[in-house]
């Protein structure tokens, strides 16, 4: 198509890793979203309505995609609530996690539940101490929370305390520096961290984990997301989407040993054919050991004691 050839020509001289959604005009993004998600051209009236809504701040690129995925047209043609399947898979996986008494959840705020996103998603255990590090309330991803995060919340099972700051600057949050944990959890967070800043965060985690502590995280699988979005990432704030082997190597290079792997939403046809088809999500196994062919993957890692001389007690 002339439209696609125009985009390709404009971006041809740039590396794929350097291309960002912001390189596309509103019209280009809308047209491309319709071609990729609905597999059809958008009509001029619809294009004008979407473009006007973005200009007026009523929609962002992310909400355009979300609205299309939830539309009657998408559901009737492809019959799958992709985001719902991913959410259900994460809920099942989280129920398999072991108990911890002292847990730090990085990026784990909830807009409505003081217990945080981990428990809201179905974590079956209750730590005696659950600390949650997230951005200041007015900057949090799901909107300003409906409860006060400035004071700890005490439950009959333990205490939830919020700390505000970024994952990349965790060492600058004074009240976290004397704390140690049995588990540090990053739920759908590592892809939002600049890759050059990740080693510093992992070094901080190493210093603040107990001797038998665990680092647990889950993230989109670039082996699959690049089939869906070959020239950019699936979320505009993603800094890097990792392939499983790539992320495991980063963890090994920074003093961790991966002890457990789990895939979520198994899509072997998409993985084999390299053709994105949302209909496969409907029948996909939500949990699977073939992590290379899963849309999301999770790893659990422990400290590599052969290289670590700073294990917390």
Number of C-alpha atoms within 10 A of each C-alpha: 5 7 10 13 11 12 15 12 9 12 16 12 8 10 9 12 11 10 15 13 17 10 13 15 12 19 15 17 18 22 18 20 19 18 14 14 17 17 11 12 14 16 10 8 9 11 18 13 10 18 18 15 14 17 11 10 8 11 16 15 16 12 12 18 19 12 12 16 20 14 12 12 12 18 16 9 11 19 15 19 18 19 13 12 19 17 16 17 21 24 18 16 21 19 15 11 13 11 14 19 14 21 24 29 23 24 26 24 27 24 16 15 13 23 22 21 19 22 18 16 17 15 18 14 14 19 17 16 18 24 25 27 21 22 19 15 19 10 11 17 14 12 12 14 19 12 13 11 18 11 10 15 16 14 12 7 11 14 16 22 19 25 22 17 17 17 24 18 11 20 16 12 14 9 9 15 13 7 13 21 25 21 27 24 21 21 20 18 18 23 22 18 18 14 16 9 12 18 17 17 17 18 14 14 24 27 20 24 26 20 19 14 23 26 24 20 19 24 24 26 24 24 20 23 21 17 16 20 14 12 16 19 22 18 15 13 13 15 15 17 24 20 20 22 11 11 16 19 13 16 22 14 11 20 19 25 19 18 11 11 18 18 28 31 28 26 26 17 13 20 18 9 10 14 12 19 16 19 15 19 23 17 12 17 16 24 20 19 13 16 24 22 22 29 24 28 30 23 20 20 21 22 26 18 14 8 10 14 10 14 18 17 11
